[in-house]
Structure formats: structure tokens, C-alpha cells
Amino acid sequence: MTGSDKDVKDYADGWMTERKNTEIPFFLKLSTPVISLGGVAYLVLQRQGDIGHATRGPLVRAFNLVSHPAPAVSLTVAAIVLVYSIIVVRFTLATHKEE
């Protein structure tokens, strides 16, 4: 192994590689919370379906009457996703030191 090969670390059987002492690009740091919060917002805002849409709205309202959607379940899932997102964002923004 040469000196430069020691600085490269493989993860997931070579699917991902990382060079020692490199920073995570800013756009990747920014994309993590944006995607996570977008997912939480989607779960919260669309938990009853698209009831305000001109053509799909009546169908979604009829489906909701028959299926009795459980907002507590969808809000619980959204809370779990939010907690997971916070953990992932903290991990992403943290600086890791290798010894």
C-alpha cells in the first residue's frame, strides 16, 4: 500500500470511498436537512390527502370517509422522521476525528 492508499477508506464493499482529512461539501451538508424537513413537511401537510384539488379532491374526501385516516399515526410517523432527521443532521455536521 502506498502512502496515498492508506488515506483512502472504503465503505460498503467499495461502493463509497473517503479520503482522510477531507471536508464534506457544503451542498451535501445543506441537502441533508432540506430533504429531511421536506419529508416531514410532506407527511404533515398531506396526511389527509389532496382534498383541496379541483379534480382529485372529491375522490380523496370520499376515500377518507370510507377509510377513516388516522392523523395520530401519520403525525407519529412524522415525529419519528423528524427525530431521525435531527440525528442524521447532527451526525453530518459533526467533525469526526480518526486516531
C-alpha positions in Angstrom: 0.0 0.0 0.0 1.4 3.4 -0.9 1.0 6.5 1.2 -2.0 7.7 -0.7 -3.7 4.4 -0.5 -3.6 4.5 3.3 -5.5 7.8 3.2 -8.5 6.2 1.3 -11.1 4.3 3.3 -13.7 2.1 1.7 -17.2 1.6 2.9 -19.9 -0.8 1.8 -17.5 -3.1 -0.1 -16.1 -0.3 -2.1 -19.3 1.5 -3.1 -18.2 4.5 -1.1 -14.7 5.8 -0.6 -13.5 8.6 1.6 -10.1 10.3 1.7 -8.7 11.2 5.1 -8.9 14.8 6.2 -11.3 16.0 3.5 -14.3 18.2 4.3 -17.9 17.4 3.3 -19.0 19.7 0.5 -21.4 22.5 1.7 -24.2 21.4 -0.7 -24.2 18.0 0.9 -24.4 19.4 4.3 -27.3 21.6 3.2 -29.1 18.9 1.3 -29.4 16.7 4.4 -31.7 19.0 6.5 -33.5 20.3 3.4 -34.5 16.8 2.2 -35.3 15.7 5.8 -37.5 18.7 6.6 -39.2 18.4 3.2 -40.2 14.8 4.0 -41.5 15.8 7.4 -43.5 18.7 5.9 -44.9 16.4 3.2 -46.1 13.9 5.9 -47.7 16.7 8.0 -49.3 18.7 5.1 -50.5 15.7 3.1 -51.7 13.5 5.9 -55.3 13.8 4.8 -54.5 13.7 1.1 -55.0 16.4 -1.5 -58.6 17.3 -0.5 -58.3 20.8 -2.0 -57.5 19.8 -5.5 -60.2 20.6 -8.1 -60.4 17.1 -9.7 -58.9 14.7 -7.2 -60.4 16.5 -4.1 -63.8 14.8 -4.1 -62.3 11.4 -4.6 -59.8 11.9 -1.8 -62.6 13.2 0.5 -64.7 10.1 -0.4 -61.8 7.8 0.3 -61.1 9.5 3.6 -64.7 8.9 4.7 -64.5 5.2 3.9 -61.0 4.5 5.2 -61.0 6.8 8.3 -57.5 8.1 8.1 -55.7 8.2 11.4 -54.0 11.6 11.8 -52.3 10.4 15.1 -50.5 7.6 13.2 -49.3 9.9 10.4 -48.2 12.6 13.0 -46.3 9.9 14.9 -44.5 8.8 11.8 -43.7 12.4 11.0 -42.3 12.8 14.6 -40.2 9.7 14.1 -38.9 11.0 10.8 -38.1 14.4 12.4 -36.1 12.8 15.3 -34.2 10.6 12.7 -33.6 13.7 10.6 -32.2 15.6 13.6 -29.8 12.7 14.4 -28.7 12.5 10.8 -28.1 16.2 10.6 -26.1 16.3 13.8 -24.0 13.4 12.6 -23.5 15.1 9.2 -22.4 18.4 10.7 -20.2 16.8 13.4 -16.5 16.6 12.9 -15.1 13.1 13.3 -11.6 12.5 14.3 -9.7 9.3 13.5 -6.9 8.1 15.6 
